[in-house]
């Protein structure tokens, strides 16, 4: 890594280097049902046409109600979920998203006993198969699946290194490369999801100029 790339990466991590899982308060490396389910809920919430900060606030609100597993989510009512989402500021899609959260929880219970690790094993740890099965969850399309997998790669080795379109767009604009393999060479593996999150956050915040200026100072 040359000096320019090193400075850009350091600035990115300093300004935006917090994974979305860390902000959510979960550790994917535990690879246990509750953190994986909460990540999926965030991915579902964040994949609608709504700001990531509102999606994160809504995800915390769901957890504050104790709905941290597929079983607990399925035991809640549509009205309870809708009210919780609405009160957290997730107002525009509260009713439809509430329904999708309930449907997704029911599907996970029926197909995998509420444990996303069973989805992984059913897929024989094949990324394409995992994506296909995850997209069977209501409200989880390509965008939602990408959000989930860019965070869960910290625990699921078959996804490392992974970068979605948003992260790659930011990487190209900052001159860091155009693919996940190039990005993986810039940081140790334990920092990779932080780098990907930093790139996404940079793009969402429109922070390119500030990062470039700070890196050249």
C-alpha positions in Angstrom: 0.0 0.0 0.0 1.4 3.3 -1.0 1.5 6.4 1.3 -1.5 8.0 -0.4 -3.7 4.9 0.1 -2.5 4.5 3.7 -3.4 8.1 4.5 -6.9 7.8 2.9 -7.6 4.5 4.8 -6.4 6.0 8.1 -8.6 9.1 7.6 -11.6 6.9 6.6 -11.3 4.7 9.6 -10.8 7.7 11.9 -13.9 9.5 10.6 -16.2 6.7 9.8 -14.7 3.4 10.9 -17.5 2.0 12.9 -19.3 -1.1 11.6 -23.0 -1.0 11.4 -23.1 -4.1 13.6 -21.1 -2.2 16.3 -23.5 0.7 16.1 -26.4 -1.8 16.4 -24.7 -3.2 19.5 -24.1 -6.8 18.2 -21.1 -8.8 17.5 -21.4 -11.0 14.4 -18.3 -12.9 15.3 -20.3 -14.6 18.0 -22.2 -16.2 15.2 -25.2 -16.9 17.4 -28.9 -16.5 16.5 -29.8 -13.2 18.2 -27.0 -11.0 16.6 -27.6 -12.5 13.2 -31.4 -11.9 13.5 -30.9 -8.3 14.6 -28.5 -7.7 11.7 -31.1 -9.1 9.3 -33.8 -6.8 10.8 -31.5 -3.8 10.3 -30.8 -4.9 6.8 -34.5 -5.1 6.1 -35.2 -1.7 7.7 -32.2 0.0 5.9 -33.1 -1.3 2.4 -36.2 0.8 2.1 -36.1 4.4 0.8 -35.3 5.8 4.2 -32.2 7.2 5.8 -29.8 4.8 7.5 -29.9 6.8 10.7 -33.6 6.4 11.0 -33.3 2.7 10.1 -30.7 2.3 12.9 -32.9 4.1 15.4 -35.8 1.8 14.4 -33.6 -1.3 14.8 -32.7 -0.2 18.3 -36.3 0.5 19.1 -37.3 -3.0 18.1 -34.5 -4.4 20.3 -35.7 -2.2 23.2 -39.0 -4.0 23.0 -37.2 -7.3 23.5 -37.8 -8.5 19.9 -34.3 -9.8 19.4 -35.0 -13.2 18.0 -37.3 -14.6 15.4 -39.4 -16.2 18.1 -39.9 -13.0 20.0 -40.6 -10.9 16.9 -43.2 -13.4 15.8 -44.9 -13.2 19.2 -45.4 -9.5 18.8 -48.4 -8.1 17.0 -48.5 -6.1 13.8 -49.9 -3.1 15.8 -47.1 -3.3 18.4 -44.5 -3.3 15.7 -46.1 -0.6 13.7 -46.4 1.7 16.7 -42.8 1.1 17.7 -41.5 1.8 14.2 -43.7 5.0 13.9 -42.5 6.3 17.3 -38.9 5.8 16.3 -39.4 8.0 13.3 -39.8 5.2 10.8 -43.1 6.5 9.8 -43.4 6.3 6.0 -43.1 2.5 5.7 -44.1 1.6 9.2 -47.1 -0.5 8.3 -45.7 -2.4 5.4 -42.3 -3.0 7.2 -44.1 -4.2 10.3 -45.8 -6.8 8.2 -42.6 -7.9 6.6 -40.8 -8.2 9.9 -43.6 -10.5 11.1 -43.5 -12.5 7.9 -39.8 -12.8 8.0 -39.8 -14.0 11.6 -42.4 -16.6 10.7 -40.4 -17.9 7.7 -37.2 -18.2 9.7 -39.0 -20.1 12.4 -40.7 -22.4 10.0 -37.6 -23.1 7.8 -34.7 -22.7 10.1 -36.0 -22.8 13.7 -35.2 -19.1 13.9 -31.5 -19.7 13.4 -29.8 -18.1 10.4 -26.9 -20.4 10.8 -29.2 -23.2 9.5 -29.8 -21.2 6.4 -26.0 -21.1 6.0 -25.7 -24.8 6.4 -28.6 -25.5 4.0 -26.8 -23.5 1.5 -23.6 -25.5 2.0 -21.9 -22.2 2.7 -22.2 -21.2 -0.9 -22.6 -17.4 -1.1 -24.9 -17.5 -4.1 -27.2 -20.0 -2.4 -27.1 -18.0 0.8 -28.2 -14.9 -1.0 -31.0 -16.7 -2.8 -32.4 -18.1 0.4 -32.0 -14.9 2.4 -34.0 -13.1 -0.3 -36.9 -15.4 0.4 -37.4 -13.3 3.5 -40.1 -10.7 3.0 -38.6 -7.3 2.4 -35.1 -8.5 1.8 -34.0 -7.9 -1.8 -30.6 -7.5 -3.2 -29.9 -4.3 -1.2 -31.0 -5.8 2.1 -29.0 -9.0 1.4 -25.9 -6.9 0.6 -26.2 -5.0 3.8 -26.5 -8.2 5.8 -23.6 -10.0 4.1 -21.1 -7.0 4.2 -21.5 -7.2 8.1 -21.8 -10.9 8.6 -18.6 -11.6 6.6 -16.8 -11.0 9.9 -18.1 -14.5 10.9 -19.0 -16.2 7.7 -15.6 -16.9 6.0 -17.2 -17.7 2.6 -18.1 -14.0 2.2 -14.7 -12.5 2.9 -13.7 -10.3 1.3 -17.0 -8.8 0.2 -17.9 -5.2 -0.8 -21.2 -4.1 -2.1 -21.8 -1.5 -4.9 -22.0 1.4 -2.5 -18.7 0.6 -0.9 -17.0 0.0 -4.2 -18.3 3.3 -5.6 -16.7 5.1 -2.7 -13.5 3.2 -3.0 -13.2 4.1 -6.7 -13.9 7.8 -6.0 -11.2 7.8 -3.4 -8.7 5.9 -5.6 -8.5 2.8 -3.4 -9.4 0.2 -6.1 -12.4 -1.3 -7.8 -12.9 -4.7 -6.2 -13.0 -6.3 -2.8 -9.7 -8.1 -3.2 -7.9 -4.8 -3.6 -9.6 -3.4 -0.5 -8.7 -6.4 1.5 -5.0 -5.8 0.9 -5.3 -2.4 2.6 -6.1 -3.5 6.1 -5.9 -6.6 8.3 -8.9 -8.8 8.1 -10.2 -7.7 11.6 -10.5 -4.2 10.2 -12.0 -5.0 6.9 -15.7 -4.7 7.8 -14.8 -1.4 9.5 -13.3 -0.2 6.2 -16.3 -1.3 4.2 -18.6 0.4 6.6 -16.4 3.6 6.5 -16.7 3.7 2.7 -20.5 3.3 2.9 -20.8 6.0 5.5 -18.5 8.3 3.5 -20.8 7.9 0.5 -24.0 8.4 2.5 -22.6 11.5 4.1 -21.1 12.9 0.9 -17.8 13.2 2.8 -15.4 12.7 -0.1 -13.9 16.2 -0.2 -13.4 16.4 3.5 -11.6 13.0 3.5 -9.4 14.0 0.6 -8.5 17.3 2.2 -7.7 15.8 5.5 -5.6 13.2 3.8 -3.5 15.7 2.0 -3.0 18.1 4.9 
